[in-house]
Amino acid sequence: MIPLTFSGRTFQIHEMELLQELARDYAALGVTELARTACELLNWTRPSGGLKNHECRLLLEKLQQIGVLSLPAIRTTGRRGPRPVAISADSDAKSVLTGEVSDYFPIELKLVESAEQGRLWRQFIERYHYLGYRVPMGAHLRYWAQTKTTSGNRVLACLLWTSPAWSMAPRDEWIGWTASERQRHLQRVVNNARFLVLPWVRIQGLASHLLARSARQLPGDWQRTYGYRPLLLETLVDTERYSGTCYRAANWIALGKTKGRGRMDRHKRANLPVKEILVFPLCRNVQLRLKQPTDSGALAR
């Protein structure tokens, strides 16, 4: 057994031995409670103090997959594995919207909060985004972009912001951080994992406008939700499908290409599409801020 890096933290041999002991001696707790207990014992928390339950459960499953430990059988209460998104007429195509972005002001960027909103958001992503819907890993926020028309509120776009990729050489070289600095400050980076302008929305300038709005609004929303303020936004663009023009128009910086190994790098399968990496700093001297020993959380602008 050797140390294992997972979701931004390196687990030493003695820590994995503790996880083995938990899985062996406390199997009656069930996987979910094992993950909570492991987080408490290992002090694996978000900057806000909340436990990283979801990431810990994925770690336990990874350790089981590579033969380090055995987990108790999952108590089945329904379908195992990813659940299909139920599609309804609510997400059917709507009438086409055209024109300039200024024609539709004010445009609101609103958090998806209720269960009903969440169901419709998932439907839109599943039906109209080329990657479909996947349960987000780690910290995340979902947004609507909407406007008022003569027929009522209209949804224009859906956005998802999540925890960042663990390792991407062009981003890490641009920041210039060491492995320990990356581990300490990685959560200050937020990934734009989904950006869907609905296919019947053909409004000039909308996409770059929403990215600019997100850069202004997301840091405060993230801090209120998770207790810390991000310093850098990142995204990956599949250049075989898209040019990334809207990101460049919103002043995002292109850094290079991925290696096609997935956002968790060594933990994901190889041979994924190579994508372009773009970033957007949310403060001055962002590289310095992401390398310093401590971070006060205050953004200097």
C-alpha positions as CSV (number, residue, x, y, z in Angstrom):
1,M,0.0,0.0,0.0
2,I,1.3,3.5,-1.0
3,P,0.0,7.0,-0.3
4,L,-3.0,7.9,-2.5
5,T,-4.0,11.4,-3.8
6,F,-7.7,11.8,-4.2
7,S,-9.8,15.0,-4.7
8,G,-7.0,17.3,-3.7
9,R,-5.7,15.5,-0.6
10,T,-2.9,12.9,-0.2
11,F,-3.9,10.1,2.1
12,Q,-0.9,8.6,3.9
13,I,-0.5,4.9,4.6
14,H,-1.6,5.2,8.2
15,E,-4.7,7.1,7.1
16,M,-5.7,4.4,4.7
17,E,-5.1,1.8,7.4
18,L,-7.6,3.7,9.6
19,L,-10.1,3.6,6.7
20,Q,-9.5,-0.2,6.5
21,E,-10.2,-0.5,10.2
22,L,-13.4,1.5,9.9
23,A,-14.7,-0.5,7.0
24,R,-13.8,-3.8,8.8
25,D,-15.0,-3.0,12.3
26,Y,-17.9,-0.7,11.7
27,A,-19.6,-2.2,8.6
28,A,-22.9,-2.1,10.4
29,L,-22.9,1.7,10.0
30,G,-23.4,1.5,6.3
31,V,-21.4,3.3,3.6
32,T,-22.9,6.8,4.1
33,E,-22.3,6.8,7.8
34,L,-18.8,5.3,7.3
35,A,-18.0,8.2,5.0
36,R,-19.2,10.8,7.6
37,T,-17.2,9.1,10.4
38,A,-14.1,8.9,8.2
39,C,-14.3,12.7,7.5
40,E,-14.6,13.5,11.2
41,L,-11.6,11.3,12.1
42,L,-9.4,12.6,9.2
43,N,-10.6,16.2,9.6
44,W,-11.5,16.2,5.9
45,T,-13.6,19.3,5.6
46,R,-14.4,22.3,3.4
47,P,-13.1,25.7,4.3
48,S,-16.5,26.4,5.7
49,G,-16.1,23.5,8.1
50,G,-18.6,21.2,6.4
51,L,-17.6,17.5,6.0
52,K,-16.6,16.3,2.6
53,N,-19.0,13.4,2.8
54,H,-19.5,12.9,-1.0
55,E,-15.8,13.0,-1.8
56,C,-15.1,10.6,1.1
57,R,-17.7,8.1,-0.1
58,L,-16.1,8.2,-3.6
59,L,-12.7,7.6,-2.0
60,L,-14.0,4.6,-0.1
61,E,-15.4,3.2,-3.3
62,K,-12.0,3.8,-5.1
63,L,-10.2,2.0,-2.3
64,Q,-12.6,-0.9,-2.6
65,Q,-12.0,-1.0,-6.4
66,I,-8.3,-1.3,-6.0
67,G,-8.5,-3.9,-3.2
68,V,-7.5,-1.8,-0.2
69,L,-10.7,-2.4,1.7
70,S,-14.1,-4.0,1.5
71,L,-17.3,-1.9,2.0
72,P,-20.6,-3.2,3.5
73,A,-23.2,-4.1,0.9
74,I,-25.3,-1.1,-0.1
75,R,-28.8,-1.2,1.3
76,T,-30.8,-1.1,-1.9
77,T,-33.8,1.2,-1.7
78,G,-34.2,1.6,-5.4
79,R,-32.2,1.5,-8.7
80,R,-28.4,1.3,-8.4
81,G,-26.1,3.5,-10.4
82,P,-26.8,6.7,-12.2
83,R,-30.5,7.4,-12.3
84,P,-32.0,8.4,-15.7
85,V,-33.4,12.0,-15.8
86,A,-37.1,11.9,-16.2
87,I,-38.0,13.9,-19.3
88,S,-41.3,15.8,-19.5
89,A,-43.0,18.3,-21.8
90,D,-41.8,21.0,-19.5
91,S,-38.4,20.9,-21.3
92,D,-39.8,20.8,-24.8
93,A,-38.4,23.3,-27.3
94,K,-39.9,26.8,-27.0
95,S,-40.4,29.6,-29.5
96,V,-37.2,31.0,-30.9
97,L,-35.7,34.2,-29.4
98,T,-33.4,36.3,-31.6
99,G,-31.9,39.8,-31.5
100,E,-29.2,41.5,-29.4
101,V,-28.5,40.8,-25.7
102,S,-29.5,44.3,-24.8
103,D,-33.0,43.7,-26.2
104,Y,-33.6,41.3,-23.3
105,F,-32.3,43.3,-20.4
106,P,-32.7,42.9,-17.5
107,I,-31.4,39.3,-17.5
108,E,-31.3,37.6,-14.2
109,L,-28.8,35.0,-13.1
110,K,-30.6,33.0,-10.4
111,L,-29.5,30.1,-8.2
112,V,-31.5,26.8,-8.8
113,E,-32.8,26.2,-5.3
114,S,-36.1,24.3,-5.2
115,A,-36.7,20.7,-6.1
116,E,-39.0,21.7,-8.9
117,Q,-36.4,24.0,-10.4
118,G,-33.8,21.3,-10.0
119,R,-35.9,18.8,-12.0
120,L,-36.3,21.2,-14.9
121,W,-32.6,22.2,-14.9
122,R,-31.6,18.6,-15.1
123,Q,-34.0,18.0,-17.9
124,F,-32.6,20.8,-20.0
125,I,-29.0,19.6,-19.4
126,E,-29.8,16.0,-20.2
127,R,-31.7,16.9,-23.3
128,Y,-29.7,19.7,-24.8
129,H,-26.1,19.5,-23.5
130,Y,-23.8,17.2,-25.5
131,L,-22.4,15.7,-22.2
132,G,-25.8,15.2,-20.6
133,Y,-26.4,15.4,-16.9
134,R,-24.1,13.9,-14.3
135,V,-24.3,14.3,-10.5
136,P,-21.8,17.0,-9.7
137,M,-18.9,15.9,-7.5
138,G,-18.0,18.1,-4.5
139,A,-19.0,21.7,-4.0
140,H,-21.3,23.1,-6.8
141,L,-23.8,25.8,-7.7
142,R,-26.5,25.6,-10.4
143,Y,-27.9,28.7,-12.2
144,W,-30.7,29.8,-14.5
145,A,-30.3,32.8,-16.8
146,Q,-33.8,34.2,-17.5
147,T,-35.5,37.2,-18.8
148,K,-39.1,38.6,-18.9
149,T,-40.9,38.6,-22.2
150,T,-44.5,39.5,-23.1
151,S,-45.4,35.8,-22.5
152,G,-43.8,35.7,-19.1
153,N,-40.4,34.6,-17.7
154,R,-38.2,32.7,-20.2
155,V,-35.2,30.5,-19.4
156,L,-32.3,31.4,-21.6
157,A,-29.4,29.3,-20.3
158,C,-28.3,26.8,-17.6
159,L,-24.9,27.0,-15.9
160,L,-23.1,24.6,-13.5
161,W,-20.0,25.6,-11.4
162,T,-18.2,22.8,-9.5
163,S,-15.0,21.9,-7.7
164,P,-12.0,22.1,-10.0
165,A,-9.9,19.6,-11.8
166,W,-7.2,18.1,-9.5
167,S,-4.3,18.4,-11.9
168,M,-3.9,20.2,-15.3
169,A,-0.3,20.9,-16.3
170,P,-1.0,24.2,-18.3
171,R,-3.1,25.6,-15.4
172,D,-0.6,24.5,-12.7
173,E,2.3,25.9,-14.7
174,W,0.6,29.2,-15.2
175,I,-0.1,29.5,-11.5
176,G,3.3,28.2,-10.7
177,W,2.3,26.5,-7.5
178,T,4.0,23.5,-5.8
179,A,2.1,20.3,-5.1
180,S,1.6,21.4,-1.5
181,E,0.4,24.8,-2.5
182,R,-2.0,23.3,-5.0
183,Q,-3.4,21.0,-2.3
184,R,-3.8,23.9,0.1
185,H,-5.5,26.3,-2.3
186,L,-7.1,24.2,-5.0
187,Q,-10.6,24.8,-3.6
188,R,-10.1,28.5,-4.4
189,V,-10.5,27.5,-8.1
190,V,-14.1,26.9,-9.4
191,N,-14.8,25.0,-12.6
192,N,-17.5,25.9,-15.2
193,A,-18.6,22.3,-15.8
194,R,-21.7,23.0,-17.8
195,F,-22.8,26.0,-19.9
196,L,-25.9,25.5,-22.0
197,V,-27.5,28.3,-24.0
198,L,-30.8,26.6,-24.9
199,P,-30.9,25.8,-28.6
200,W,-33.9,28.0,-29.4
201,V,-32.2,31.0,-27.8
202,R,-30.2,32.8,-30.6
203,I,-29.4,36.1,-28.9
204,Q,-26.2,37.8,-30.0
205,G,-23.7,38.4,-27.2
206,L,-25.7,36.4,-24.6
207,A,-23.0,33.8,-23.8
208,S,-20.2,36.3,-23.1
209,H,-22.6,38.5,-21.1
210,L,-23.5,35.6,-18.9
211,L,-19.9,34.7,-18.3
212,A,-19.2,38.3,-17.3
213,R,-22.2,38.3,-15.0
214,S,-21.1,35.0,-13.4
215,A,-17.7,36.4,-12.7
216,R,-19.3,39.2,-10.7
217,Q,-22.0,37.2,-8.9
218,L,-20.5,33.7,-8.3
219,P,-17.9,34.7,-5.8
220,G,-20.4,36.1,-3.3
221,D,-22.9,33.2,-3.9
222,W,-20.1,30.7,-3.3
223,Q,-18.9,32.4,-0.2
224,R,-22.4,32.5,1.3
225,T,-22.9,28.8,0.4
226,Y,-19.5,27.3,1.3
227,G,-17.9,29.9,3.5
228,Y,-15.0,30.9,1.3
229,R,-14.5,33.0,-1.8
230,P,-13.0,31.7,-5.0
231,L,-10.0,33.4,-6.7
232,L,-10.0,31.8,-10.1
233,L,-12.5,30.4,-12.6
234,E,-11.6,27.6,-15.0
235,T,-13.3,25.7,-17.8
236,L,-12.5,23.1,-20.5
237,V,-13.7,23.5,-24.1
238,D,-14.0,20.6,-26.5
239,T,-12.5,22.4,-29.6
240,E,-13.7,19.7,-31.9
241,R,-17.2,21.0,-31.1
242,Y,-16.8,24.6,-30.0
243,S,-14.3,27.4,-30.6
244,G,-14.7,29.0,-27.1
245,T,-15.3,32.4,-28.6
246,C,-17.7,33.5,-25.9
247,Y,-15.0,32.8,-23.2
248,R,-12.4,34.9,-25.1
249,A,-15.0,37.7,-25.6
250,A,-15.4,37.7,-21.8
251,N,-11.6,38.0,-21.3
252,W,-10.9,34.4,-20.3
253,I,-7.3,33.4,-20.8
254,A,-6.4,30.3,-22.9
255,L,-3.6,28.3,-21.3
256,G,-3.2,25.2,-23.4
257,K,-4.6,21.7,-23.8
258,T,-5.5,18.8,-21.5
259,K,-3.9,15.4,-22.0
260,G,-7.2,13.6,-22.3
261,R,-7.1,11.9,-19.0
262,G,-10.1,13.3,-17.3
263,R,-10.6,16.0,-14.6
264,M,-9.4,13.8,-11.8
265,D,-6.3,12.9,-13.8
266,R,-4.8,9.6,-12.4
267,H,-8.2,8.4,-11.2
268,K,-10.0,8.5,-14.5
269,R,-9.8,6.5,-17.6
270,A,-7.5,7.7,-20.4
271,N,-8.3,8.5,-24.0
272,L,-10.9,11.3,-23.3
273,P,-11.2,14.2,-25.8
274,V,-8.4,16.7,-25.6
275,K,-9.8,20.1,-24.5
276,E,-8.6,23.7,-24.3
277,I,-8.1,25.1,-20.8
278,L,-9.3,28.6,-20.1
279,V,-9.2,30.6,-16.8
280,F,-10.5,33.9,-15.5
281,P,-8.8,35.6,-12.5
282,L,-11.2,37.0,-9.9
283,C,-8.6,39.2,-8.2
284,R,-5.3,40.9,-8.8
285,N,-2.1,38.9,-8.4
286,V,-4.1,35.7,-8.5
287,Q,-1.0,33.5,-9.0
288,L,0.6,34.9,-5.9
289,R,-2.6,34.5,-3.9
290,L,-2.8,30.9,-4.9
291,K,0.7,30.2,-3.7
292,Q,0.8,32.0,-0.4
293,P,1.1,30.1,2.9
294,T,-2.3,31.3,4.2
295,D,-5.2,33.1,2.7
296,S,-7.4,35.7,4.5
297,G,-10.2,35.2,2.0
298,A,-10.5,38.9,1.2
299,L,-10.3,39.8,-2.4
300,A,-8.1,42.8,-3.4
301,R,-9.3,44.4,-6.6
